[in-house]
């Protein structure tokens, strides 16, 4: 097969990978389980690198031409992190550039294996065949420390031997004199009870102090009959002491570390009805997202959250800040700049996440479910709190504006669930507002909407905002609703 033919076939493979990421079984696109997927990803990654080198492009040029973040190109080159979403975009850009090369150059190096696997003068490959499997690890072809692939991969790109040495080095105080008999004398039952239980020190902390390995401390705790912490308790303790860190890449390829801190929140917020609770619930129904995590659904990918998580994303930080204030939560807002994926543009967003099992269970018990957009139902809200819930929904997926041509005020609400809209209209009619017709958007065919116009908007304003504190509504939409009073006076 020619090199251009081999390169063009990568698009089909990438399309298959996209289907697999959406839940299609691996066998359906030609892979036999996990290792088949790894082999295909690695072969496509190598193909992309070789085509980039053939064109003489730098990583920065490839990022600009394919409209992909530079950090994603760096991760792809290193074989680390997450970059699979950009497969098709990068491949399409390279294929178009390859077609523009001179015909003579296209005829050279017709076999793609000449790019991936170098051969000697006898036609034999210089690379030693793998004894067990062709892909050593998901993001690494060999150990990053010793360069060997004979021993199995354990973690962080290290083989078993290097990983054990690294753990021992990290958990020992190298400045102290090596005295292998001293650790056993120090690690008495009284010492372990004082440090592990009373002072809440971790196994690694104790290992550093006594100049031994973490595994040896674990063994001594078991011998002394001291009950070990659960994984969740150990994680909470690590969060409190700012011990959990992860690495992130900037757009220029440089890396930095971010500390994961424990988020404080009122866990009983959704346990009882109130105006604030109803308002926040409405915001989550429209702009929120639920992730059950691997605790509830173990089959989920490792990239997903472990603990059940509630996330809210919005264009306006004011709404998220007010939600955090009402929930007594100190989670930090993160900003995601505008992204372009081919022909699809994703706008800039502010967002935050709260990983908490009790909050998640309370919200689910109120009727919300993951992947809710097209199937959510109107919850069973007490009558005195319905207007607060609807106001939260309106701050999320509702709009209010003045039409430029007619100079009339409009108030629209959009949802992907027609059942949800019908129930909301019924609640508004019961409160004295005029009945509304639900329309389907012609350009999306999945979302529906209803609308109030003219003199009807002030009636909706009084229903939503009368005697409501400023902390429980979005200021911008409130001011637009107020404008309807002046236009219809």
C-alpha positions as CSV (number, residue, x, y, z in Angstrom):
1,X,0.0,0.0,0.0
2,X,1.3,3.5,-0.8
3,X,2.1,6.0,1.9
4,X,-0.7,8.3,0.9
5,X,-3.1,5.3,0.9
6,X,-2.0,4.3,4.3
7,X,-2.4,7.8,5.6
8,X,-5.9,8.1,4.1
9,X,-7.0,5.0,5.8
10,X,-6.2,6.5,9.2
11,X,-9.4,8.6,8.9
12,X,-11.5,5.4,8.9
13,X,-9.6,4.1,12.0
14,X,-10.1,7.4,13.8
15,X,-13.8,7.3,13.0
16,X,-13.9,3.9,14.5
17,X,-12.2,5.1,17.6
18,X,-14.7,7.9,17.9
19,X,-17.5,5.3,17.8
20,X,-15.8,3.2,20.3
21,X,-15.5,6.2,22.7
22,X,-19.3,6.6,22.4
23,X,-19.9,3.1,23.6
24,X,-19.5,0.9,20.5
25,X,-17.9,-2.5,21.5
26,X,-14.3,-2.9,20.5
27,X,-15.0,-5.9,18.3
28,X,-17.4,-3.9,16.2
29,X,-14.5,-1.8,14.8
30,X,-11.8,-4.5,14.4
31,X,-10.1,-4.5,17.8
32,X,-9.9,-7.5,20.1
33,X,-10.3,-5.9,23.6
34,X,-8.1,-3.3,25.2
35,X,-4.8,-4.2,23.6
36,X,-6.3,-4.0,20.2
37,X,-7.4,-0.5,20.9
38,X,-3.9,0.4,22.3
39,X,-2.2,-0.9,19.2
40,X,-4.4,1.0,16.9
41,X,-4.0,4.3,18.8
42,X,-0.2,3.9,18.9
43,X,0.0,3.1,15.1
44,X,-2.1,6.2,14.3
45,X,0.0,8.4,16.6
46,X,3.1,7.2,14.9
47,X,1.5,7.9,11.5
48,X,0.7,11.5,12.6
49,X,4.2,12.2,13.8
50,X,5.8,10.8,10.6
51,X,3.6,12.9,8.4
52,X,4.3,16.0,10.4
53,X,8.1,15.3,10.0
54,X,7.6,14.6,6.3
55,X,6.0,18.0,5.9
56,X,8.7,19.7,7.9
57,X,6.1,21.2,10.3
58,X,6.8,22.1,13.9
59,X,4.3,21.2,16.7
60,X,3.3,24.9,16.8
61,X,2.6,25.0,13.0
62,X,0.5,21.8,13.2
63,X,-1.5,23.2,16.1
64,X,-2.2,26.4,14.1
65,X,-3.1,24.7,10.8
66,X,-5.4,22.1,12.5
67,X,-6.9,24.6,14.9
68,X,-6.0,22.4,17.9
69,X,-4.6,23.5,21.3
70,X,-0.8,23.3,21.3
71,X,-0.9,21.4,24.6
72,X,-2.9,18.6,22.9
73,X,-0.1,18.3,20.2
74,X,2.5,18.1,22.9
75,X,0.6,15.4,24.7
76,X,0.1,13.5,21.5
77,X,3.9,13.6,20.7
78,X,4.8,12.4,24.2
79,X,2.1,9.8,24.2
80,X,0.8,11.1,27.6
81,X,-2.4,12.7,28.8
82,X,-5.7,13.0,26.9
83,X,-5.7,14.0,23.2
84,X,-7.9,11.4,21.4
85,X,-10.7,14.0,20.7
86,X,-8.4,15.8,18.2
87,X,-7.5,12.6,16.1
88,X,-9.8,13.4,13.1
89,X,-9.0,17.1,13.0
90,X,-5.2,16.5,12.9
91,X,-5.5,13.7,10.5
92,X,-7.6,15.7,8.1
93,X,-5.2,18.6,8.1
94,X,-2.2,16.4,7.4
95,X,-4.0,14.5,4.6
96,X,-4.8,17.8,2.8
97,X,-1.2,18.9,3.2
98,X,0.2,15.6,1.9
99,X,-1.9,15.9,-1.3
100,X,-0.2,19.2,-2.1
101,X,3.3,17.6,-2.1
102,X,5.0,17.1,-5.5
103,X,4.1,13.9,-7.3
104,X,7.8,12.7,-7.3
105,X,7.9,13.1,-3.5
106,X,4.7,11.2,-3.1
107,X,6.2,8.2,-4.9
108,X,9.1,8.0,-2.5
109,X,8.9,5.9,0.6
110,X,5.7,4.2,-0.5
111,X,5.6,1.9,2.5
112,X,4.6,3.4,5.8
113,X,6.7,0.9,7.7
114,X,9.8,2.7,6.5
115,X,8.7,5.7,8.6
116,X,7.6,3.7,11.6
117,X,10.1,0.8,11.8
118,X,13.7,1.5,10.5
119,X,15.4,-1.4,8.7
120,X,19.1,-2.3,8.2
121,X,20.8,-3.1,5.0
122,X,19.7,-6.7,5.1
123,X,16.0,-5.6,5.3
124,X,15.7,-6.7,8.9
125,X,14.2,-4.4,11.5
126,X,16.5,-2.9,14.1
127,X,13.9,-3.0,16.8
128,X,13.8,-6.1,18.9
129,X,10.4,-7.9,18.8
130,X,8.4,-7.7,21.9
131,X,8.1,-11.0,23.7
132,X,4.7,-10.4,25.3
133,X,2.8,-7.7,23.4
134,X,3.5,-4.8,21.0
135,X,2.3,-2.0,23.2
136,X,4.0,-1.9,26.6
137,X,1.7,0.7,28.2
138,X,-1.1,3.1,27.1
139,X,1.2,6.2,26.9
140,X,4.7,4.7,26.9
141,X,6.5,2.3,24.7
142,X,9.2,1.6,27.3
143,X,10.3,2.5,30.8
144,X,11.1,6.2,31.0
145,X,13.9,5.5,33.5
146,X,15.8,2.4,32.4
147,X,14.5,2.2,28.8
148,X,13.6,-1.5,29.1
149,X,10.2,-3.1,28.1
150,X,11.1,-6.6,29.4
151,X,9.4,-6.0,32.8
152,X,5.7,-5.1,33.1
153,X,4.5,-1.5,33.4
154,X,3.3,-0.5,36.9
155,X,2.6,3.2,36.9
156,X,3.8,6.6,35.7
157,X,5.8,5.1,32.8
158,X,7.9,3.0,35.2
159,X,8.6,-0.7,35.0
160,X,8.2,-2.9,38.2
161,X,11.8,-2.6,39.2
162,X,12.1,1.2,38.7
163,X,8.7,1.8,40.3
164,X,9.7,-0.1,43.5
165,X,13.0,1.8,43.7
166,X,11.2,5.1,43.1
167,X,8.7,4.5,45.9
168,X,11.5,3.5,48.3
169,X,13.4,6.6,47.5
170,X,10.4,8.9,47.8
171,X,9.4,7.5,51.2
172,X,12.9,7.5,52.8
173,X,14.7,10.5,54.3
174,X,18.0,10.2,52.4
175,X,19.7,12.8,54.6
176,X,19.4,10.6,57.7
177,X,22.0,7.9,58.4
178,X,21.0,4.6,57.1
179,X,20.4,2.4,60.2
180,X,18.3,-0.6,59.2
181,X,17.9,-1.7,62.8
182,X,16.6,1.6,64.0
183,X,13.2,1.5,62.2
184,X,12.1,-1.7,63.9
185,X,12.9,-0.2,67.3
186,X,11.0,3.0,66.7
187,X,7.9,1.5,65.2
188,X,6.3,0.3,68.5
189,X,2.6,0.0,69.1
190,X,2.6,3.1,71.2
191,X,4.6,5.1,68.6
192,X,2.2,4.0,65.8
193,X,-0.9,4.7,67.8
194,X,0.3,8.2,68.7
195,X,1.4,9.2,65.2
196,X,-1.1,7.3,63.0
197,X,-4.3,7.6,65.1
198,X,-3.8,10.7,67.3
199,X,-1.8,12.9,65.0
200,X,-3.4,11.6,61.8
201,X,-0.1,11.1,60.0
202,X,0.0,9.0,56.8
203,X,2.1,5.9,56.2
204,X,4.4,8.0,54.0
205,X,4.9,10.6,56.8
206,X,5.8,7.9,59.3
207,X,8.1,6.2,56.8
208,X,10.0,9.4,56.3
209,X,10.4,10.0,60.0
210,X,11.6,6.5,60.8
211,X,13.7,6.0,57.6
212,X,11.9,3.0,56.2
213,X,9.5,2.2,53.4
214,X,5.8,2.8,53.5
215,X,5.2,-0.9,53.0
216,X,7.2,-1.7,56.2
217,X,5.0,0.8,58.2
218,X,1.9,-0.9,56.8
219,X,3.3,-4.3,57.9
220,X,4.0,-3.0,61.5
221,X,0.5,-1.6,61.8
222,X,-1.0,-5.0,60.8
223,X,1.3,-6.7,63.3
224,X,0.3,-4.4,66.1
225,X,-3.4,-4.8,65.3
226,X,-4.0,-1.1,64.5
227,X,-7.0,-0.6,62.3
228,X,-6.1,1.0,58.9
229,X,-8.0,4.0,57.4
230,X,-10.4,3.4,54.5
231,X,-9.5,4.8,51.1
232,X,-12.0,7.6,51.4
233,X,-10.8,8.6,54.9
234,X,-7.2,8.6,53.6
235,X,-8.2,10.8,50.7
236,X,-10.0,13.3,52.9
237,X,-7.0,13.5,55.1
238,X,-4.7,14.1,52.1
239,X,-7.0,16.8,50.8
240,X,-7.0,18.5,54.1
241,X,-3.2,18.6,54.1
242,X,-2.9,19.7,50.4
243,X,-1.1,16.5,49.4
244,X,-3.0,15.7,46.3
245,X,-1.4,17.3,43.2
246,X,-1.7,16.8,39.5
247,X,0.2,18.1,36.5
248,X,-1.3,20.4,33.8
249,X,0.0,21.7,30.5
250,X,-0.1,25.3,29.4
251,X,-0.8,26.2,25.7
252,X,2.9,26.7,25.2
253,X,3.7,23.1,26.4
254,X,5.1,24.0,29.8
255,X,3.7,22.2,32.8
256,X,2.7,23.2,36.2
257,X,1.2,21.5,39.3
258,X,-2.2,22.1,40.8
259,X,-3.1,21.1,44.3
260,X,-6.5,19.4,45.0
261,X,-8.1,20.8,48.1
262,X,-11.1,19.6,50.1
263,X,-14.3,21.4,49.2
264,X,-16.5,22.4,52.1
265,X,-20.2,22.5,51.5
266,X,-23.5,22.3,53.4
267,X,-24.3,18.6,52.8
268,X,-27.9,19.0,54.1
269,X,-28.7,21.8,51.6
270,X,-31.1,19.6,49.5
271,X,-32.5,17.7,52.5
272,X,-35.3,20.2,53.2
273,X,-37.3,22.6,51.0
274,X,-36.6,26.4,51.0
275,X,-36.7,29.2,48.5
276,X,-32.9,29.1,48.1
277,X,-32.8,25.3,47.8
278,X,-35.6,25.4,45.2
279,X,-33.8,28.1,43.2
280,X,-30.5,26.2,43.1
281,X,-32.3,23.0,42.2
282,X,-33.8,24.9,39.2
283,X,-30.3,26.0,38.1
284,X,-29.0,22.4,38.3
285,X,-32.0,21.1,36.3
286,X,-31.0,23.4,33.4
287,X,-27.2,24.1,33.6
288,X,-26.1,21.2,35.9
289,X,-24.6,17.9,35.1
290,X,-24.5,14.7,37.2
291,X,-21.7,12.2,37.1
292,X,-22.4,9.0,39.2
293,X,-18.7,8.2,39.3
294,X,-16.9,4.9,39.3
295,X,-18.2,4.1,42.8
296,X,-21.7,3.8,41.4
297,X,-20.8,2.7,37.9
298,X,-17.4,0.8,37.9
299,X,-17.4,0.3,34.2
300,X,-16.8,4.0,33.6
301,X,-13.4,5.1,32.2
302,X,-10.7,6.0,34.6
303,X,-10.8,9.6,33.4
304,X,-14.2,10.1,35.0
305,X,-14.8,11.1,38.6
306,X,-14.5,8.4,41.3
307,X,-17.0,10.0,43.7
308,X,-20.4,11.1,42.5
309,X,-20.2,14.7,41.3
310,X,-22.4,17.6,40.6
311,X,-21.2,20.2,38.1
312,X,-22.7,23.5,36.9
313,X,-21.4,25.5,33.9
314,X,-22.6,28.9,32.8
315,X,-21.5,31.9,30.7
316,X,-22.0,34.3,33.6
317,X,-19.9,33.8,36.7
318,X,-22.5,35.8,38.8
319,X,-25.0,33.0,38.7
320,X,-22.4,30.4,39.8
321,X,-21.1,32.6,42.6
322,X,-24.6,33.1,44.0
323,X,-25.2,29.3,43.9
324,X,-22.0,28.7,45.8
325,X,-22.9,31.3,48.4
326,X,-26.4,29.8,48.9
327,X,-24.8,26.3,49.4
328,X,-22.1,27.5,51.8
329,X,-19.6,26.1,49.4
330,X,-15.9,27.2,48.9
331,X,-15.4,25.5,45.5
332,X,-13.4,27.6,43.0
333,X,-14.7,28.7,39.6
334,X,-12.7,27.6,36.6
335,X,-12.7,29.3,33.2
336,X,-12.7,27.4,29.9
337,X,-12.0,29.6,26.9
338,X,-13.8,29.3,23.6
339,X,-13.0,26.1,21.7
340,X,-13.5,25.2,18.1
341,X,-13.9,21.5,17.1
342,X,-14.0,21.4,13.3
343,X,-17.2,23.3,12.4
344,X,-18.6,23.2,15.9
345,X,-17.8,26.2,18.2
346,X,-18.1,25.8,22.0
347,X,-18.3,29.2,23.8
348,X,-16.4,30.3,26.8
349,X,-17.7,29.0,30.1
350,X,-17.3,29.3,33.9
351,X,-17.9,26.1,35.9
352,X,-17.4,24.4,39.2
353,X,-17.8,20.8,40.5
354,X,-18.7,19.3,43.9
355,X,-17.9,15.7,44.6
356,X,-20.1,14.6,47.4
357,X,-22.2,11.4,47.7
358,X,-24.9,12.8,50.0
359,X,-25.6,15.9,47.8
360,X,-25.7,13.6,44.7
361,X,-28.1,11.2,46.3
362,X,-30.4,14.0,47.5
363,X,-30.6,15.6,44.1
364,X,-31.3,12.2,42.5
365,X,-34.0,11.5,45.0
366,X,-35.7,14.8,43.9
367,X,-36.0,13.5,40.4
368,X,-32.8,14.5,38.5
369,X,-30.8,12.0,36.6
370,X,-27.6,11.9,34.6
371,X,-28.0,12.7,30.8
372,X,-31.2,14.5,31.7
373,X,-31.5,17.0,28.8
374,X,-34.1,15.1,26.7
375,X,-35.8,13.1,29.3
376,X,-36.1,15.1,32.5
377,X,-39.4,15.5,34.3
378,X,-40.8,18.3,36.4
379,X,-40.0,17.5,40.1
380,X,-42.6,17.3,42.8
381,X,-42.0,20.7,44.3
382,X,-44.3,22.1,47.1
383,X,-46.6,24.8,45.8
384,X,-45.0,27.6,47.8
385,X,-41.6,26.9,46.3
386,X,-42.6,26.3,42.6
387,X,-42.0,29.9,41.5
388,X,-38.5,29.8,43.0
389,X,-37.7,26.6,41.2
390,X,-39.0,28.1,37.9
391,X,-36.9,31.3,38.5
392,X,-33.8,29.1,38.8
393,X,-34.7,27.3,35.6
394,X,-35.2,30.6,33.8
395,X,-31.9,31.9,34.9
396,X,-30.4,28.8,33.3
397,X,-32.2,28.2,30.1
398,X,-34.6,31.1,29.9
399,X,-34.2,34.4,28.1
400,X,-35.8,37.9,28.1
401,X,-35.1,40.4,25.4
402,X,-36.5,43.3,23.4
403,X,-37.3,42.5,19.7
404,X,-35.5,45.1,17.5
405,X,-38.2,45.2,14.8
406,X,-41.4,45.1,16.8
407,X,-39.9,46.8,20.0
408,X,-41.8,44.2,22.1
409,X,-40.6,42.4,25.2
410,X,-40.2,38.6,24.9
411,X,-39.6,36.0,27.6
412,X,-38.7,32.5,26.2
413,X,-37.9,29.3,27.9
414,X,-36.2,26.4,26.0
415,X,-35.8,22.7,27.0
416,X,-35.0,19.4,25.3
417,X,-37.8,17.7,27.2
418,X,-41.4,18.5,26.1
419,X,-42.8,16.8,29.1
420,X,-40.9,19.2,31.4
421,X,-42.2,22.2,29.4
422,X,-45.8,21.0,29.5
423,X,-45.6,20.6,33.3
424,X,-44.0,24.0,33.7
425,X,-46.7,25.7,31.6
426,X,-49.3,23.9,33.7
427,X,-47.8,25.3,36.9
428,X,-47.7,28.8,35.5
429,X,-51.3,28.6,34.4
430,X,-52.3,27.5,37.9
431,X,-50.5,30.6,39.2
432,X,-52.7,32.9,37.0
433,X,-50.6,33.3,33.9
434,X,-52.1,32.8,30.4
435,X,-51.8,29.4,28.8
436,X,-48.9,29.0,26.3
437,X,-48.4,26.9,23.2
438,X,-45.2,24.8,23.0
439,X,-43.3,25.0,19.8
440,X,-40.5,22.9,18.4
441,X,-37.3,24.5,17.1
442,X,-37.1,23.9,13.4
443,X,-33.2,24.1,13.2
444,X,-32.5,21.7,16.1
445,X,-35.6,19.3,16.0
446,X,-34.8,18.2,19.5
447,X,-35.5,21.3,21.7
448,X,-38.9,23.0,22.3
449,X,-39.9,26.4,23.7
450,X,-42.8,28.6,24.9
451,X,-43.0,32.3,25.0
452,X,-44.6,35.3,26.8
453,X,-44.9,38.6,24.9
454,X,-45.9,42.2,25.6
455,X,-48.1,42.8,28.6
456,X,-47.8,39.1,29.7
457,X,-44.1,39.7,30.6
458,X,-44.8,42.0,33.6
459,X,-47.2,39.4,35.0
460,X,-44.4,36.8,34.8
461,X,-42.0,39.3,36.4
462,X,-44.2,39.7,39.5
463,X,-44.7,36.0,39.8
464,X,-41.0,35.2,39.7
465,X,-39.4,38.2,41.6
466,X,-41.8,39.6,44.1
467,X,-40.3,39.6,47.6
468,X,-37.2,37.7,46.5
469,X,-33.8,38.6,47.9
470,X,-31.0,39.7,45.6
471,X,-29.0,36.6,46.3
472,X,-31.6,34.4,44.6
473,X,-31.7,35.8,41.0
474,X,-29.4,36.7,38.1
475,X,-29.1,40.5,38.1
476,X,-29.1,40.9,34.3
477,X,-32.3,39.1,33.6
478,X,-34.0,40.8,36.6
479,X,-33.2,44.2,35.1
480,X,-34.6,43.1,31.7
481,X,-37.8,41.9,33.4
482,X,-38.0,45.3,35.2
483,X,-37.8,47.0,31.9
484,X,-41.0,45.3,30.8
485,X,-42.9,47.3,33.5
486,X,-41.8,50.6,31.9
487,X,-42.6,49.4,28.4
488,X,-46.1,48.4,29.3
489,X,-47.0,51.2,31.7
